[in-house]
């Protein structure tokens, strides 16, 4: 077991730590490289990397509040389109027959 320095025309330099790893890398286009040799130029490095500005917590909160306001406006608009369903009225209770009413006391 040893340390193997490998180079690839696209990916640059790689250090393999086992024979198995080194052989697998060599079968995928990697070649031996010795420290002190020139470093191969990688072809997949992006030339124009866009600058990404990190957002502050206040910016994140402001963005989330704006999204919430937009969602609430959409919800209000959707609720105003829904028509209120007519409330079903309960059927009037049938009249109580005379025989169920309290009888007049006799006497």
C-alpha positions, 0 to 999 in steps of 0.5 A, spaced: 500 500 500 502 506 498 500 513 496 499 514 488 499 521 485 495 521 479 493 527 473 487 527 469 487 532 463 480 534 465 480 533 473 487 535 475 491 532 480 488 526 485 491 522 490 489 515 491 491 511 497 490 504 495 492 500 489 485 498 488 483 506 487 489 507 483 488 502 478 481 504 478 483 511 476 488 509 471 482 505 467 478 511 467 484 516 464 488 518 470 496 517 469 501 517 474 504 524 476 510 526 480 510 532 485 514 537 482 512 536 475 508 541 472 500 541 474 496 539 468 491 545 466 484 543 467 479 544 461 473 544 465 474 550 470 469 555 469 472 561 466 466 566 468 464 565 475 458 569 476 459 573 483 453 571 488 452 576 493 450 573 500 443 575 503 443 578 509 438 575 514 434 582 514 434 581 506 431 574 507 426 576 512 424 581 507 423 577 501 419 572 505 414 577 508 413 579 500 412 572 498 407 571 504 403 578 502 403 575 495 400 568 497 395 572 502 393 576 496 392 570 492 388 567 497 383 573 498 382 573 491 380 566 491 376 566 497 372 572 494 371 568 487 367 562 491 360 564 492 357 563 499 352 556 498 345 558 501 344 555 508 338 550 508 333 552 512 330 547 517 323 544 515 318 547 520 316 543 525 309 539 524 303 542 528 302 538 534 296 534 534 290 535 539 291 528 542 298 530 544 297 536 547 296 537 555 289 535 556 285 540 560 284 538 567 277 535 569 274 537 575 
